[in-house]
Amino acid sequence: MGKKLILRKAIIHDVEGIHRLLLTFGNQGKLLPRSLSNLYSSVRDFFVVVDSNGKVYGCGALAIIWKDLAEVRSVAVSEEIQKKGWGKRIVEACLSEALTLGIYRVFVLTYEKTFFAKFGFVEVDKKDLHEKIWIDCFNCPKYPDNCDEIAMVINL
């Protein structure tokens, strides 16, 4: 791929590209898809990897869950740029933003345990994330008995 890519905060025009990318991985069972309305309301949480034309090749978000807890979510990188460090840069940007906001405990629900372990995330019981369960998990079709994601936490 010869195009120059950059990582930046998402803008409103990125939402449809983020949605397409998340839908692709959602259809493969690699993450939970998000609705367009949810993405529009949370666009400020997202970082994106884009080319000069604004095409979205990667994304990830830092969602504030509680006063002392945030979640890295919706990390996805297009197959054409995988294995080039963009996923790592997205997660690092999310963790840096958590520190900037004064949030030192960050978690992820993932199928990619090895990837997140490289940052220092460690596996925990989902029950330890009670704030997340009350806020988001209740609305998930996989809750409570079919959730197969791995909960991981890092203390920054």
N, C-alpha and C positions, 0 to 999 in steps of 0.2 A: 504494500500500500504506500503510495507516494505522497499522499496528502499530509499536510501538517496538522496535527491535532493539538488541542489545548484542553486543560482542565480548568473549569470555572464554575461559579455559582450558576444555577439554572435561572432562566428567565421564562416568562409566560409562553413565549414562542417555542420553547423546548418541550412543553408538556406532551404534545402528540407524539413526538419522537421517543420520549421516555415511555409513554404508554405502549407504543409498538414494541419496544425492546423488552419491557417487562411482560407483555403478552406472549412474546416468543418464548421466553424462558418459563413462563407460567404454563403454557401449553405443553412444555416438555417435563413439567412436574418439578422444576428446579427451584422455583420460588412461587409465592402466592401472587397472583395478578392483582392489580389495583385498578379501580375504576377511574375514568377520566375526571369525574367530579372530585374524587379523593385527591388525585394528583394536582388538580388546579388549586385546591385548598391547602396543599402542603408543598407547593412548588418552592417556597423559600427554604425548605429543608434539604433540597437536592443540590448535588454537584453533578456536572455533566462533562463528558469528554465529547468535544465537537470538532468538526472540521471548519474551514473558512466559510463554507456555505451554510453552516448551522446544523448539519446533519448530526444526530446524536448517535454516538458509538458506544457510550458507556454512561452509567449513572450510579448513584448511591445517595442515601439520605441519612441525616442525623435527626432523629425525632426526639424531642424532649418528652419524657414520660412523667417525671416527677421532679421535685426540686433538687434531688441528688442522683438522678438516674436518666440516662439517655440510651437510645437504641440506634445502632447502625442497621439500616434496612434497605431493601430493594437494590442491592449491589448487583449489577449486571454489566457485562462487557461483551460487545458483539464478537462473534466468533472470528471475524477477520482481523481483530486487533488483540485477541487473547494471547497470553504468554509474552506480553511486551511490557508488563509492569503497570498497566493502567488501573487494574483492579486494586493493586497495592496503593497507588497514588490516591485513589478515591477513598479508601479506608483511612489512610493517613490524614487526608483532608478532614474527614469526619471526626477523627480523634482529636485533631488540632482544634477544630471548632469547639468540641466539648470542653477542652482545657480553657479556651478563650472565654467560654461561658461560665467557667467555674464548676463544671460537672466532672467528677473524677471517677464515676462508676458507669461503665458503658457495657451494654450487652448486645448480643445478636442471637437470633433464632435462625439456624442455618442447616443446610445439608452438606456444607463444605467445611467440615471440622478442621481438616489439615491446613487449609488456607488461613483461617482465622487464628489458629494456634500459633502461626508464625509471628503474629503481632503480640502474643502474650495472652490471648483469650484462653480461659480454662472452662471446661465443661462444668455446669451446675445443674441442679434439679430445677425444672421449670417452676415448681412450686415456690422456689426462692424469689421469683420475680412476680410477686403478687400484684404489684401496681400494673404491670403489663397485662396480666390476666384479666383484671377488672376493666381495663381501658379498651383493649383491642381483641383479645382472644375470645371473649364472649361472642363476638360477631363473626368469628371464623367458622366456616362449615366443617372444619376438622376438629373443632373443640367439642368436648374435652377428650373423647376416647380415641380419636384417629390422628392426633397430632404426632407427626413423626419427625419434626424438626428438633435439632440439638440446640439446647440453650447453653450459651457461653458468655462469660463475663470477663472484663478486664478492669483492674483498678489502676487508674493513671496517676 
